[in-house]
Amino acid sequence: MKRLLSLCLLSCFVENAAHAAMVTKNLDYDVGGKKMQSVLVYDDTVKAPRPGIVMTPDWLGINADNIALAKQIAGKDYVILVADVYGVDARPKNADEAGAATSNMYAHRGELRARINAALAQLKAQGVKAPLDGAHWGAIGFCFGGATTLDLARSGADVQGVVSFHGNLAGDPAFKDEVKARVLVLHGADDKYESPEQIAGFQQEMRDAGADWQFLSYGGAMHCFAIPSADGKIPGCKYDARTAKRAFAQMHEFFGEVFAAK
């Protein structure tokens, strides 16, 4: 009986310790009268201050899968803010709802830019409340989130680097690019959601903006290659573990370089 009790206590201790290690904290704020709720994620067993990263999820927005992905990426290396750009009243549960939410944002790119910049401001405002070093800032995004992250860079936001994973590439000609961040685009060579013309257009846009940019194309990889939960749910969308591993390694190397330059 004593042995069983000891095992139970040990199990509870391990579970609680693991739970305590990764902090998830809701941040509530308004953008233009719209209520938003982003989620802060970091490992509180690491006391050293670290860079802050704004992560915009795929078109499903903030959900359990995307918060889990943020935790994996944050690890012991980053403090991540999972950005809400839809508002608290829009949490898509399926492809139809997600399509409607993204279509609305693409139709209102000014609002999208305001919301992702507000998310960045919320992250920076955490200051001593989170283990942020206060000097190194970046952004990442997946699919629709990649487009949002690129719009953050296009807006001239004060971040050192941004990374788009299989993101939508088209900008909005109504806005003038003011790219200050270094840009890394990680793309699947078999991604059918972006045409060769769209890819060429994006690359020319970066040249015209005078940006420091890289575009890496992974052979055999399709749309959603870095999102485990997306596998098989949407035609043309397939998770690729090998490519995801390579892409995240490239992301870490990229941020290591841009943050070292600061």
N, C-alpha and C positions, 0 to 999 in steps of 0.2 A: 504493500500500500504506500509506504514511504517513498519507494523507488518510483511508483507511478506518479505520486504527487510532485516529486522532484523533476521528473520528465516534463510534466505539465507546466510547472513553473518556468523551466528552462525554455520550453517551446514558446510560452507567452513572452518571456524576456526577449528572445531572438526576434519574434514577430514584432514586438513593440519597438525594438531597436531599429529594425529594418524600416518600419513605418516612420520612425522619427528622423531617419537619415535624409529622406527626400521631402522637402517642404513643398506644399502646394497652397498658394494663397490667392484668393480672389481679390481683384482690384476693381472697385466700382468708380466710374467717373462719367461725365457727360461730354459729348462732342456735338456742338451745334444743337443742343437740346435733346440729343439722342442718348439714351442710357446705354452704356457699354459695360462689359465685365470681362476683363482679360485675366489671365491666370499666371502668377509668378511661380517658377519652379527652380529649385536649387537644392544641392546636397549640403545640409547643415553640419555634417561631421567634418567637413573641410572648413577650416577657419581662415585660410588665406583668401584675401580679396581676389576677385577674378573678373574677366570681361563680361559685359552684358550683351545678350543677343535677343533681338526681337524675332520671334518665329511666327509666321503666318501660315496656318494649316491649309490643307487642300479645301476644296469647295464645301465640304461638310462642316467646316469651321471647328469650333471648340467642342470636343467630345472626349470620351474616355480614351479612345484609341489615339487621338492626336496628343493628348496630355501624356499618355504613356510614351509616345515617340519623343516628346520633348524631354522627358526624364532621361531617356536613354542617351539623347544627344548631350544634355547638360552634363551628366556624369559628375566628375569632380573638376571639370574644366570651365564651365560657364554658369552664369545666372541667366535663365531664359524667361522671357515674357511671351506667353502664347497670346497673340493679339486677337482681340475681338474687333472685326471690322463690319459685322452685320448689325450688332445691337443685341441686347439681352432678349428681345422678343423674337429673335430669329435664330433658331438652332435646328438646322435642317436634319431631317430623319431619313431622307431618301434622295435619290438622284433628281427627282422632279423638284423637290423643295430646294435642293442645292442649286440646281440650274436656274431657278427663279431668283435666288439670292444673288448669284454671281452676275446674272444678266442685269439686275438692278444696279449693281456696283459698276459694271462696265459702262452702263448708260450714264453714270454720275461719277466720272473719274475724279472730279474735284473733291467730292465727299470722300471717296476712297483715299485720296492722298491726305486729306485732313485727318481721317481716322487712323491711318497707319502712323502718321507723324505724332498724333496724340498718344498712341500706344508707346512709341519711343520715348516721349516725354514722361509718361508714367513710369517707365523703367528707370530712366535717369533720376526721377524724383525719389526713388527708394533710398538712395544715399546710404546712410549707416543702418537702415532697416534690413538690408540684405548685404551679403558679402561681395559688394561691387568694388572694383578698384577705382571707379570714377574717371578713368582715362581711356578705356578701350571699349568701343561700341561696334556692333555689327548687326546684320539682319540676314535671315534665311527664310525661304518659303517654298512651298510645294504646289505644283500645278497652278490653280488660281492664286494661291499664296505666293508662288514665284512671280507672277505678274504684279502682285501687290508690292513685293519686295523690290522689284525693278522700278516701280513707280516711286517708292521711297527714295531710291537712288536718283531717279530723274528729277525729283523735287529739290535736290541739293541738300538733303538731310545731313546732319553732322554725325556720320558714322564712317569708320575707316574702310569697311568692306561689306559687300552683300553677296549672297549666294542664292541662285535660283536652281532648284531641282525640278527638272522637266516642267518648267514654268511656261505659261503663255507669254509670248514675246512682244506682241504688238503694243506700241505706245499710243498716245493720243496726240495727234498733231495740233490740237488746240492749246497744248502746253509746250513751252520752250524747255528743253532739257538743260539742267544745271547740275550735271553729274560731277560730284566731288569724290565719292567713294570709289574704291576699286571694285570691279564687277567680275564675278565668276558665274558663268552659266554652265550647268551640267545637264546634258541633253542626251536622250536616247536616239541612236542613229535610225531606229525603226519606229520612232514616234510619229504616228500619222496625224496627230492633232496640230502639228506645225508644218506647213508646206516649205519646200525649198525657197520659195519666194519670200515667205515670212521670215525665214532664217536670214536670208541675204539682206532683207530690209532692216532687221534688227542690227545686224553687224554694221551696215552702213550708218544707221542711227548712232551707234556708239562711236564710229569714226568721226562723224560730223560733230558730235558732242565733245570730242577730244578726250574721251574717257580712257582710263587704264582698264582694259577689259580682256577677258579670256573666254573662249567658247570651246568646251570639251565635249566630244561626241563619242558615246560608248556603243561599240558594235553589238548588234543583236538586241539592244535594250529598247523597250517600248515605253509608252507613257506610264507614269506611276511607278517606275522601277524602284523607287526608294521607300515606298509605303507598303508595309506588310499587310495591313488591313484592307488594302484596295484590290488585292489579287482576285481576278476573275469576276469582279462585280460589275464591271463596265466593259463593253467591247473595246478592244485596243488598249486596255489598261492592265498591265501585268507587272507584279513584283518580281524583281530579279536580285536574289541575295548576293550574288557575286558582284554585280554592278553596284548595288547599294553599298557594299563594303568598300569598294574602290572610291565611290563618290564621297562617302563620309570621310575617308582618309584624305582625299583631296581637299575637302572643306577644312579639316583640321590644319593641314599644311598651309592652306591659303590664309587662314586667320592667324596662324603662327607668324607668317611673313608680314602681313599688314599691321598686326599689333606690335611687332618688333620695331617697325619703322616709326612708331609714334613716340 
